[in-house]
Amino acid sequence: MTDKLGINMNAYLPLRDVVFQTLREAILKGELKPGERLMELQLAAKLGVSRTPIREAIRMLELEGLAVTVPRKGAEVAKMTEKDMEDVLQIRRCLDELAVSLACEKIDKEQLQQLKVALEEFEESIRKGEVGQIAQADMAFHDTIYKAADNPKLMTLLNNLREQMYRYRVEYLKDESTYPKLIAEHQEIYGGLVRQDKEFVVKATGEHIMNQEIVVKNIIREQE
């Protein structure tokens, strides 16, 4: 287990959430490797907490697809597979295309301004180059579109998928060569919504997600 693992206490979060964020970051950074066991006693000693928040955090990691419980072995860091990634992105593509189609019909001037700000903040986060911030700005851009779709049931489905998407989003954003294309794709989606060109914006959204699938698939193959 990595020696870098340490906990950053946050007075505003429950201990399980602090432990979860710590373990999640370690997995996404590669400090905890795919297949590495998540032993409660060892992690509790390493982080200076009891086993209860460790156990709760592991359950939360499982919901995100970052951990898996293996019979007679216990919890371990989940390996990324092409099949899992394809399953998640197929669903996301369908839901995102529906969301942007609805948003194209309903988005108002205020929401377009919010989307423009989100686009600018995404571009600024890329200039700063911190992957965690880029991922948050990327989600904020898409969340603005989801809200403009004005369909609470769809928003619930997308929020549930967000946790399973996060790992693949971070892997994608680690590749700096994708940044210029990613910015251009966001600009195209924004422009299509401004013009209320539904056919264009649905196609642009689908291609945006397919491009992510291609990059992440190559990353997974390189790690095998």
Helices and strands as residue ranges (DSSP letters): H 15-28, H 40-47, H 51-63, E 67-70, E 74-77, H 82-106, H 109-128, H 131-149, H 152-173, G 176-178, H 179-195, H 198-223
